[in-house]
Amino acid sequence: MAMVKWSDHALERMREQARYIAEQSCSAEIAWNWANDIFAEADRLADFPNIGHRLPEFPNAPYLELLVRKNFRLIYRKTDEVCYIVTVRRCSMLLDDNAMSELNSVE
């Protein structure tokens, strides 16, 4: 069983996305449900750390992703003991070299 840890960067991205969803939908409940779905998927990594797949844009990078609600990417790296969530992004936001540099700098 792996431990799931969230980076400060990933938690900040969650807050930003939840605020945006609440504003766009005019519903805190919708944003709350979205956040719960993201956290539930992340929690699954404790039992199934290999359920993610390689990043299509950078298949040799040390990151995996889970698609959540068809619109969001939960990007993480794993060791034998830890799945470390580095960011949450919309699927429409493809990774480029700048984004990859950002991921690599997350501690």
Secondary structure, DSSP 8 states (H G I E B T S, - for coil): --EEEE-HHHHHHHHHHHHHHHHHHT-HHHHHHHHHHHHHHHHHTTT-TT-SEE-SS-TTSS-EEEEETTTEEEEEEE-SSEEEEEEEEETTS---HHHHHHHHH--
